[in-house]
């Protein structure tokens, strides 16, 4: 049962317009998890949620649906849920106790979602990719969902520096090219420190393969600057790659506010 004291947190959302759904093309996807009074995340009661609406404004009152969950999800919960490890029959997904930070891109062939697959202990996560082909809801049955594969293993992060894993995945496009944006994580100078943004190109979304392109460099930023969780929209004028950064000393994150900045740097 859900603990008696605590709250559900909603965070790391992503929004997309999926033209294949003529009734409710706007999709909002996010990570929802239960936090007990000691501020520990309870992944047994966590899932990826989704709302669908005919307009962005309509998402505020749209009904939340539980999209899917990881292997630690409590089967006795009040509502059944799609389990990626069991319902897809993918043994490779069993090691992920939960999924977080969804990135979205819609194509004529389906809706793709990048995710952070969290390992037991919560210290590492891989970046995986799913494809959904259902037209009127992101997912209804296992036949609508395909596991494309793991695009980035946490151990690969060390090839770019003293990083332990990746976080903050996002799928974006420019012209006919797809990109995967991720933030490399380190435990210095702080635990789970964000270290900017790595940019990978994807030649084919249906193949689990990426090519490293570059790292977002912000002039004047030092090695200890906390920034990342990047995004990009080719229609956003001269904004370039956008990123978040806390406004206060990140040694006290409970007192920090996050702001969105435009780097002006193009994706290629």
C-alpha positions as CSV (number, residue, x, y, z in Angstrom):
1,X,0.0,0.0,0.0
2,X,1.0,3.6,-0.5
3,X,2.6,5.0,2.7
4,X,0.3,7.0,4.9
5,X,2.4,10.2,4.8
6,X,3.9,11.8,1.8
7,X,3.0,13.4,-1.5
8,X,3.2,12.7,-5.3
9,X,5.6,14.8,-7.2
10,X,5.2,15.6,-10.9
11,X,8.3,16.7,-12.8
12,X,10.5,16.5,-15.9
13,X,7.6,16.9,-18.4
14,X,7.8,17.0,-22.2
15,X,5.1,18.2,-24.6
16,X,4.6,17.2,-28.3
17,X,2.1,17.7,-31.1
18,X,1.3,14.4,-32.7
19,X,-0.6,15.0,-36.0
20,X,-1.5,11.3,-36.3
21,X,-4.1,11.9,-33.6
22,X,-6.7,14.0,-35.2
23,X,-8.8,14.3,-32.0
24,X,-6.2,15.0,-29.2
25,X,-2.9,15.7,-30.9
26,X,-1.3,17.5,-27.9
27,X,0.5,15.1,-25.6
28,X,2.1,15.9,-22.2
29,X,4.3,13.2,-20.7
30,X,6.1,13.3,-17.3
31,X,7.5,11.4,-14.4
32,X,5.3,11.0,-11.3
33,X,6.6,9.5,-8.1
34,X,5.7,9.3,-4.4
35,X,7.9,11.0,-1.8
36,X,7.6,10.0,1.9
37,X,8.1,12.3,4.8
38,X,11.9,11.6,4.9
39,X,12.1,13.0,1.3
40,X,13.0,9.6,-0.2
41,X,11.6,8.7,-3.6
42,X,9.4,5.6,-3.5
43,X,9.9,4.0,-6.9
44,X,7.3,1.4,-6.1
45,X,4.7,4.1,-6.6
46,X,6.1,5.8,-9.6
47,X,5.2,5.9,-13.3
48,X,5.3,7.8,-16.5
49,X,2.0,9.8,-16.8
50,X,0.4,11.2,-19.9
51,X,-2.4,13.7,-20.8
52,X,-3.9,14.2,-24.3
53,X,-5.9,17.2,-25.5
54,X,-7.0,19.1,-28.6
55,X,-5.0,22.2,-27.5
56,X,-2.1,23.0,-25.2
57,X,-4.6,24.8,-22.9
58,X,-6.7,21.7,-22.7
59,X,-3.9,19.7,-21.1
60,X,-4.5,21.6,-17.8
61,X,-7.9,19.9,-17.3
62,X,-7.3,16.7,-19.3
63,X,-7.5,13.4,-17.4
64,X,-4.2,11.9,-16.3
65,X,-3.5,8.3,-17.5
66,X,-0.8,6.0,-16.1
67,X,1.3,5.3,-19.2
68,X,3.9,2.7,-18.0
69,X,6.2,1.9,-15.1
70,X,9.4,0.1,-14.3
71,X,10.1,-3.3,-12.7
72,X,9.8,-2.0,-9.1
73,X,6.2,-0.8,-9.5
74,X,3.9,-2.3,-6.9
75,X,1.6,-4.7,-8.7
76,X,-1.1,-4.3,-6.0
77,X,-1.6,-0.6,-6.8
78,X,-5.2,0.5,-7.2
79,X,-4.9,0.8,-11.0
80,X,-3.3,-1.7,-13.4
81,X,-0.4,-0.3,-15.4
82,X,1.6,-1.3,-18.5
83,X,4.9,-2.8,-17.3
84,X,7.7,-2.4,-19.8
85,X,9.7,-5.4,-18.5
86,X,6.8,-7.9,-18.3
87,X,4.3,-6.7,-20.9
88,X,6.8,-6.2,-23.6
89,X,8.6,-9.4,-22.7
90,X,12.0,-7.6,-22.9
91,X,14.4,-9.1,-20.4
92,X,16.8,-6.2,-21.0
93,X,14.3,-3.8,-19.3
94,X,14.1,-5.8,-16.0
95,X,17.1,-4.1,-14.5
96,X,15.4,-0.7,-14.6
97,X,13.4,-0.1,-11.4
98,X,11.8,3.0,-12.9
99,X,11.8,5.4,-15.9
100,X,12.2,9.1,-15.9
101,X,12.8,12.3,-17.9
102,X,10.9,11.5,-21.1
103,X,11.9,13.2,-24.4
104,X,9.4,13.2,-27.2
105,X,9.4,13.5,-31.0
106,X,6.4,12.7,-33.3
107,X,6.8,11.4,-36.8
108,X,4.4,10.1,-39.4
109,X,5.4,6.5,-38.4
110,X,4.9,6.9,-34.7
111,X,5.7,8.7,-31.5
112,X,9.2,8.1,-30.0
113,X,10.0,8.5,-26.3
114,X,13.6,8.6,-24.9
115,X,13.9,7.8,-21.2
116,X,16.3,7.4,-18.4
117,X,16.2,3.8,-17.2
118,X,17.0,3.9,-13.5
119,X,19.1,1.2,-11.9
120,X,18.5,-0.1,-8.4
121,X,20.0,2.4,-5.9
122,X,19.1,5.3,-8.2
123,X,22.8,6.2,-8.9
124,X,22.9,5.2,-12.6
125,X,20.7,5.4,-15.6
126,X,20.8,4.4,-19.2
127,X,19.1,6.2,-22.1
128,X,16.6,4.0,-23.9
129,X,14.2,4.6,-26.8
130,X,10.6,3.4,-27.3
131,X,8.2,3.8,-30.2
132,X,4.4,4.0,-30.0
133,X,2.3,3.5,-33.0
134,X,-1.3,3.8,-31.6
135,X,-3.0,6.8,-33.2
136,X,-5.6,7.8,-30.6
137,X,-3.6,7.3,-27.4
138,X,0.1,6.9,-26.9
139,X,-0.3,3.4,-25.6
140,X,-3.2,1.0,-25.1
141,X,-1.8,-2.5,-25.5
142,X,1.6,-4.1,-25.9
143,X,1.2,-4.2,-29.7
144,X,1.4,-0.4,-29.8
145,X,4.8,-0.3,-28.1
146,X,8.2,-1.3,-29.4
147,X,11.5,-1.2,-27.5
148,X,14.0,0.2,-29.9
149,X,17.0,-0.4,-27.6
150,X,19.5,1.3,-25.4
151,X,21.1,4.4,-27.1
152,X,23.5,5.2,-24.3
153,X,24.8,3.0,-21.5
154,X,25.7,4.9,-18.2
155,X,29.3,3.6,-18.5
156,X,29.7,5.4,-21.8
157,X,29.5,8.7,-20.1
158,X,33.1,8.3,-18.8
159,X,34.4,8.6,-22.3
160,X,33.6,12.4,-22.2
161,X,35.1,13.1,-18.7
162,X,34.7,12.2,-15.1
163,X,31.0,11.5,-15.5
164,X,29.0,8.6,-14.0
165,X,25.9,8.5,-16.2
166,X,23.5,10.5,-18.4
167,X,20.4,12.4,-17.5
168,X,17.8,14.8,-19.0
169,X,17.3,13.2,-22.4
170,X,15.4,15.0,-25.1
171,X,14.7,14.2,-28.8
172,X,14.7,17.1,-31.2
173,X,14.9,17.7,-35.0
174,X,16.5,20.1,-37.4
175,X,15.5,19.6,-41.0
176,X,15.6,15.9,-41.7
177,X,18.0,15.0,-38.9
178,X,17.1,13.7,-35.4
179,X,19.2,14.5,-32.4
180,X,19.4,13.1,-28.9
181,X,20.4,15.7,-26.2
182,X,21.6,14.4,-22.8
183,X,23.3,15.9,-19.7
184,X,26.4,14.1,-18.4
185,X,26.3,13.7,-14.6
186,X,29.2,13.8,-12.1
187,X,29.5,13.6,-8.3
188,X,31.8,16.6,-8.2
189,X,31.7,19.4,-7.1
190,X,28.2,18.2,-5.9
191,X,26.3,15.0,-6.0
192,X,24.4,14.5,-9.3
193,X,26.0,17.6,-10.8
194,X,24.8,18.7,-14.2
195,X,27.6,19.3,-16.7
196,X,26.1,20.9,-19.7
197,X,24.7,19.0,-22.8
198,X,26.1,16.4,-25.1
199,X,24.7,16.3,-28.6
200,X,24.2,13.1,-30.6
201,X,22.8,12.6,-34.1
202,X,20.5,9.7,-34.9
203,X,20.5,8.5,-38.5
204,X,17.5,6.1,-38.0
205,X,15.1,6.3,-35.0
206,X,14.3,2.6,-35.4
207,X,17.9,1.5,-34.9
208,X,19.6,1.9,-31.4
209,X,22.6,3.8,-32.6
210,X,23.8,7.4,-32.1
211,X,26.8,9.4,-33.3
212,X,28.5,11.9,-30.9
213,X,28.5,15.4,-32.5
214,X,29.6,18.0,-29.9
215,X,29.2,19.4,-26.4
216,X,27.4,22.7,-25.7
217,X,29.9,25.2,-24.5
218,X,28.7,28.4,-22.7
219,X,31.4,31.1,-22.8
220,X,32.4,32.2,-19.3
221,X,31.1,29.1,-17.6
222,X,33.7,27.2,-15.5
223,X,33.9,23.5,-14.9
224,X,31.9,23.8,-11.7
225,X,28.9,25.5,-13.3
226,X,25.7,23.6,-12.9
227,X,23.6,23.6,-16.1
228,X,22.0,21.2,-18.5
229,X,18.6,19.4,-19.2
230,X,18.8,21.0,-22.7
231,X,16.3,21.4,-25.4
232,X,16.1,22.8,-28.9
233,X,13.4,24.0,-31.3
234,X,14.4,24.9,-34.8
235,X,11.4,27.3,-35.0
236,X,12.5,29.3,-31.9
237,X,14.3,32.0,-33.7
238,X,17.8,32.7,-32.4
239,X,17.3,30.9,-29.1
240,X,19.5,28.0,-30.1
241,X,20.0,25.2,-27.6
242,X,18.2,26.1,-24.4
243,X,19.3,24.9,-20.9
244,X,18.4,25.2,-17.2
245,X,20.5,26.7,-14.5
246,X,19.8,27.3,-10.8
247,X,19.7,30.8,-9.5
248,X,21.2,30.2,-6.1
249,X,24.0,28.2,-4.5
250,X,23.3,24.6,-5.5
251,X,24.7,23.4,-2.2
252,X,21.2,24.1,-0.9
253,X,19.0,22.9,-3.7
254,X,15.8,23.1,-1.7
255,X,16.2,26.9,-1.8
256,X,17.2,27.1,-5.5
257,X,15.0,28.1,-8.4
258,X,15.7,27.0,-12.0
259,X,15.6,29.3,-14.9
260,X,15.6,28.6,-18.6
261,X,18.4,30.2,-20.7
262,X,18.8,30.5,-24.5
263,X,22.4,29.8,-25.5
264,X,22.1,31.1,-29.0
265,X,24.2,28.1,-30.1
266,X,22.8,26.1,-33.0
267,X,22.6,22.4,-32.8
268,X,25.0,21.8,-35.7
